[in-house]
Amino acid sequence: MDWPSPIERGLSGSQYFLPRASHVRLIFLLLLLPVLDLRADQFDTLRTYWQNYLLTNAGSASSVAANANSLWSSMDTSSGRSDVWSYLPLGSDSANLTTTFQQLEQMALAYAMPGSSLEGNASLAAAIDGGLNFVCTNYYSPASPEYGNWYDWEIGSPQALNNAATLMYPTLTPLELTNYVNSENAYAPGSAFAEFGWMTGANTSDKCLVAIICGILCKNAGQITEGQTNLSPVFLYVSSGDGFHTDGSFVFHTVIAYNGHYGLVLLGDIPEIVNLLQGSTWQITDPNLTNVYNWVSASFEPLVYDNAMMDMVRGRIVSWSYETESGDADGTYSAVRNIAQFAPSAVAKSLTNWVNSPSIPPGQFQFPQMDRVVALRNGFAFGISMSSSRIANYESINSGNLHGWFTGDGMTYLYITNSTETQFSSDFWPTVDPYHLPGTTVGTNSVGNSANEASTTGQPWVGGAQVKNTYGLAGMQLHELKSTLFAKKSWFMFDDEIVCLGANISSGGPSEVDTTAEDRRLGNPITTSFTLNGSSITPTVGWSSNLPSATPSWCALSGTGGYYFPAGNSNLQVVFLQNSGSWSQINSGDDSTTHTDDYLKLWYNHGVRPTNATYSYVILPNMNALSVSNYALAPDVVILTNSAFVQAVQKPSLGVEAANFWTNRASSVDFISVNNEASVITMESTNGISIGVSDPTQTNTSLTVTLNRAATGFESADA
């Protein structure tokens, strides 16, 4: 769904007009629909369940009443009014329609909530019912074609209207209920005004819920059945496009990684509907419902870390001040609790255990269908956000995520367990330099708002491999959109370090090309300590240094870890700087307050028009200055090669060797040989050798990997 916030604005869609005679016939049919007494009892039971569900999840009675009083006091109840709230003018901005219904719903919660100071208040009921009637007569009716964002008409407004009507049900007449439902049906799938049908993913589940609640309110069994039936497609795995993939990916809007928002909405919608209909004539019995249990383990558990949903799967939502990574983690926990209510006992226990202690053992998680990688290790997590010919760089619609240009260009996300540092929370996104995101290689020329959004890169070589679900590597053939910048980037994820390599960095453009190893948000004022090549540096905004290229360099930042730079890296720079920005600069209409944060930036200046430039660095999470110093004296990784043809690293102490092969011809490094493009990782011990292999292009029909090792037999294969 396009799920706009109250301040998002959409695009105009097609407009249609349904002849009034059709509405008259629809009302007539609804009013004369015969309903059995047994069904009527079920409708009442379902409506009561939904009312209790809304009240249970609404917050405290006092806070609900306080909010309702505030809304009531600013409400226009005059007979000649043109809007319900003057600050939400109706008739031109569709978002105001949704917000008006939502505020009426919030008032209805106070009326229906036991213990609220406004419970059963007749004057409040008159104000709410009058507001609903006013909007459904003048602005949201079978005579009002859609304008603005389709979402407001087909999902946002009917959801809030349904909830308000459920809460106010005892005060509403049958005619009022019928009018509300007829208004909603004018924008339902298949109606004359609806821009879209049942759609996919969370949009589908949202529309099903609207239909089901409409059916409950007007005791229309057919409408509940319609909602129930159209829910079934969302349970199925998809092989391309929108929906859940078997590798744990959730893709939405065709090319965007979206587990942390649209996937989460779907995860929350399903148990709402399943639990609502449980035990009724319309109980969900689709056998594919069991896939939902696997979604939790494969698509959410690896992506929720330290009570935060990783930003790399939240799409444009990272630019919203009002939906946070911790809030989305809480939403995940709530959805999983609700799923546990209908799951088999053993599954329910497992789900509940995870919610009560939301962490999973260390492991390597590759999501090739959405170009994301997660390495969970003891004490830290590391994520990579990439784009390709299959997955787009970033999304910017409804004037949100205006500066997300390079978030899909190999941005890396380092999370430290139980740390007081909050790199990606709070005010990171409005204050970080969007041209120097960690892990990215970019041209630093100025880019306009939303430039090249939702674009794939044309480069199929993006992906990686893992071995024994423990260690992994990833690679990305970078092509910066509408530029001549190309690069080959690789990440090697071992037990306590990540090796980052870049090669074949070339650009014919006029702008400076930079690779950012780190851009760490330090807050304001800076409270961390910093050590560079053995010298303690007081973190002061404005301090900077060029690191030597002839010898290795290292640095350590307390609370985060260290960074090691092998000899041969040129134009490596470090600086403490201060950035300021507001949420409204990256999401139009959002909070305009200016926020200021201090940052540590480590980056390579490859210059203007670089040719075959390279970089290499090692991230050492959680290591203190002494540990990093010792590591620099005796690194336990070996960079075998960093070229345009092969990038390979080994860690002898683990028996792990990994390589990305970039060409579609025979290539080799050490004991690994391939005949095509490939990503290969091996883990060798005295007992044998394990190997992980993938075709990152997802296009080759054959791939042969040869290991120059003697073997006595073949033990097993997982694919």
GIQUI-V60070 format. One record per backbone hydrogen bond with DSSP energy under -1.0 kcal/mol. NH is the residue of the N-H (numbers start at 1). CO is the residue of the C=O. E is the energy in kcal/mol with one decimal. If there is no record, write none. Layout:
NH,CO,E  NH,CO,E
//
This chain:
8,5,-1.1  22,19,-1.4  24,20,-2.0  25,21,-2.0  26,22,-2.1  27,23,-2.7  28,24,-2.2  29,25,-2.3  30,26,-2.2  31,27,-2.5  32,28,-1.6  40,36,-2.3  41,37,-2.2  42,38,-1.9  43,39,-2.9  44,40,-2.4  45,41,-2.3  46,42,-2.8  47,43,-2.9  48,44,-2.4  49,45,-2.2  50,46,-2.5  51,47,-2.5  52,48,-2.4  53,49,-2.4  54,50,-2.4  55,51,-2.3  56,52,-2.6  57,53,-1.5  58,55,-1.3  64,60,-2.3  65,61,-2.3  66,62,-2.4  67,63,-2.2  68,64,-2.2  69,65,-2.6  70,66,-1.9  71,67,-2.2  72,68,-2.9  73,69,-2.4  75,72,-1.3  76,84,-3.2  81,78,-1.2  88,85,-2.0  96,93,-1.1  98,94,-1.4  99,95,-2.4  100,96,-2.1  101,97,-2.0  102,98,-2.5  103,99,-2.4  104,100,-1.9  105,101,-2.2  106,102,-2.1  107,103,-1.8  108,104,-2.1  109,105,-1.9  110,106,-1.1  111,107,-1.6  112,108,-2.2  113,109,-1.6  116,113,-1.8  119,116,-1.7  120,111,-2.4  121,118,-2.2  125,121,-2.4  126,122,-2.2  127,123,-1.9  128,124,-2.6  129,125,-3.0  130,126,-2.1  131,127,-2.0  132,128,-2.6  133,129,-2.5  134,130,-2.3  135,131,-2.3  136,132,-2.5  137,133,-1.3  138,134,-2.1  139,135,-2.7  140,135,-2.7  144,141,-2.4  152,149,-1.2  154,150,-2.4  155,151,-2.5  156,151,-2.4  157,152,-2.0  159,155,-2.2  160,156,-1.7  161,157,-2.8  162,158,-2.7  163,159,-2.1  164,160,-2.5  165,161,-2.6  166,162,-2.3  167,163,-2.2  168,164,-2.0  171,168,-2.3  172,169,-1.3  177,173,-2.3  178,174,-2.4  179,175,-2.5  180,176,-2.4  181,177,-2.4  182,178,-2.7  183,179,-2.1  184,180,-2.1  185,181,-2.7  186,182,-1.1  187,184,-1.9  191,188,-2.4  193,186,-1.0  203,200,-1.3  205,201,-2.0  206,202,-2.4  207,203,-2.2  208,204,-2.5  209,205,-2.2  210,206,-2.0  211,207,-2.2  212,208,-2.5  213,209,-2.5  214,210,-2.3  215,211,-2.4  216,212,-2.1  217,213,-2.6  218,214,-2.1  220,215,-2.7  224,220,-1.5  225,221,-2.4  226,222,-2.1  227,223,-2.0  228,224,-2.6  229,225,-2.9  230,226,-2.1  234,231,-1.6  235,232,-1.7  236,233,-1.1  238,244,-2.4  243,251,-2.7  245,249,-2.9  248,245,-2.0  251,243,-2.0  252,256,-2.5  255,253,-1.9  256,252,-1.7  258,250,-2.9  260,313,-2.4  261,258,-1.5  263,258,-2.6  265,261,-2.7  266,262,-2.2  267,263,-2.4  268,264,-2.0  269,265,-2.5  270,266,-2.2  272,268,-1.1  273,269,-2.2  274,270,-3.1  275,271,-2.5  276,272,-1.6  277,273,-2.3  280,277,-2.3  283,280,-1.6  289,286,-2.0  290,287,-1.3  291,288,-1.9  292,289,-1.9  293,290,-1.1  295,291,-1.9  296,292,-1.5  297,293,-1.3  298,294,-2.8  299,295,-2.8  301,296,-2.5  303,300,-1.2  304,300,-1.0  305,308,-2.9  309,325,-2.4  310,303,-2.6  313,310,-1.7  314,311,-2.1  317,314,-1.9  318,315,-1.4  319,316,-1.9  320,317,-2.0  328,324,-2.1  329,325,-1.4  330,326,-2.3  331,327,-2.1  332,328,-1.8  333,329,-2.3  334,330,-2.3  335,331,-2.2  336,332,-2.5  337,333,-2.4  338,334,-1.9  339,335,-2.1  340,336,-2.2  342,339,-1.4  343,339,-1.0  348,344,-3.3  349,345,-2.3  350,346,-1.8  351,347,-2.7  352,348,-2.6  353,349,-2.4  354,350,-1.9  355,351,-2.1  356,352,-2.4  357,353,-1.5  359,357,-2.4  363,376,-1.7  364,469,-1.5  365,374,-2.9  367,372,-2.5  370,367,-1.8  372,367,-1.6  373,384,-1.6  374,365,-2.8  375,382,-3.1  376,363,-2.7  377,380,-2.7  380,377,-1.2  381,415,-2.4  382,375,-2.3  383,413,-2.3  384,373,-2.1  385,411,-2.4  386,371,-2.3  388,391,-2.7  389,459,-1.2  392,255,-2.7  393,455,-2.1  400,397,-1.6  402,586,-2.4  404,401,-1.5  407,404,-1.7  409,406,-1.7  410,385,-2.0  412,438,-2.6  413,383,-2.4  415,381,-2.9  417,379,-2.3  419,416,-1.4  428,425,-1.5  431,427,-1.1  432,428,-2.7  436,433,-1.9  439,516,-3.0  440,437,-2.0  442,514,-2.4  444,512,-2.7  450,402,-2.4  451,448,-2.0  453,450,-1.7  454,394,-3.5  457,388,-2.2  462,460,-1.9  462,696,-1.0  463,475,-2.2  465,473,-1.5  467,471,-2.3  470,467,-2.3  471,467,-1.5  472,493,-1.8  473,465,-2.4  474,491,-2.3  475,463,-3.0  476,489,-2.6  477,461,-2.4  478,476,-1.0  478,487,-2.8  480,485,-1.8  483,480,-1.1  486,506,-2.5  487,478,-1.7  488,503,-2.7  489,476,-2.3  490,501,-2.7  491,474,-2.5  492,499,-2.7  493,472,-3.0  494,497,-2.1  498,619,-2.0  499,492,-2.5  500,617,-3.2  501,490,-2.6  502,615,-2.3  503,488,-2.4  505,613,-2.2  506,486,-2.3  507,610,-2.1  513,607,-2.1  514,442,-2.5  515,604,-1.9  516,440,-2.4  517,602,-2.0  518,602,-1.7  520,600,-2.5  522,598,-3.4  531,556,-2.3  532,535,-2.9  533,554,-2.4  535,532,-2.3  537,530,-3.0  542,576,-3.2  543,540,-2.5  545,574,-2.3  547,572,-3.0  553,565,-2.4  555,563,-1.9  556,531,-2.3  557,561,-3.1  558,529,-2.3  560,557,-1.9  561,557,-2.3  562,620,-2.6  563,555,-2.4  564,618,-2.6  565,553,-3.3  568,549,-3.6  573,603,-3.1  574,545,-2.4  575,601,-1.9  576,543,-2.5  577,599,-2.1  579,597,-2.8  581,595,-2.2  584,591,-1.9  586,583,-1.3  587,583,-1.6  588,399,-2.2  590,587,-2.2  595,581,-3.2  597,579,-2.6  598,523,-1.9  599,577,-3.0  600,520,-2.1  601,575,-2.7  602,518,-2.8  603,573,-2.4  604,515,-3.2  605,571,-2.5  606,513,-2.5  613,505,-2.4  615,502,-2.0  617,500,-2.0  618,564,-2.7  619,498,-2.9  620,562,-3.0  622,560,-2.9  623,620,-1.5  628,624,-2.5  629,625,-2.5  630,626,-2.4  631,627,-2.2  632,628,-2.5  633,629,-1.3  634,630,-1.3  638,650,-2.8  640,648,-1.5  641,648,-1.4  643,646,-2.5  647,660,-1.9  648,641,-2.5  649,658,-2.2  650,638,-2.3  651,656,-3.0  654,651,-1.5  655,651,-1.0  656,651,-1.7  657,682,-1.9  658,649,-2.7  659,680,-3.0  660,647,-2.8  661,678,-3.2  662,645,-2.7  667,674,-2.3  669,672,-2.5  672,669,-2.6  673,706,-2.5  674,667,-2.8  675,704,-1.1  678,661,-1.7  679,694,-2.0  680,659,-2.8  681,692,-2.3  682,657,-3.4  683,690,-2.5  684,655,-3.1  685,688,-2.9  690,683,-2.8  692,681,-3.2  694,679,-1.8  698,695,-1.6  706,673,-3.1  708,671,-2.6  709,707,-2.6
//
